[in-house]
Amino acid sequence: MDPTLSPSERKKAVRNAGIALFAIILPWILLGLTFMVLFVLSSAHHIFGL
């Protein structure tokens, strides 16, 4: 972090970094949730004999 940045510039840089991080992590979260749902559904199918 550059100490010469003004508070508003620093805030903007932090927000941009947060957005970039979110954009990188979000697809993996969605992928994990998708696999979890599929796993639960397949388990329920075997457990309850649906």
C-alpha positions, 0 to 999 in steps of 0.5 A: 500500500502506497502511503502517499495515496489519499484516503479516498484513493486508498478506499477505492484501491481496497474496494477494487481489490475486494471486487477482484478477490470476490470475482475469483472466489465466487465461481469456486463457491458456486462450484462447491455448492453445486457439487454439495447439492448433487452429493446430497441429492444422490445420498438422499436417493440411496437413503430414502429410496426415492 
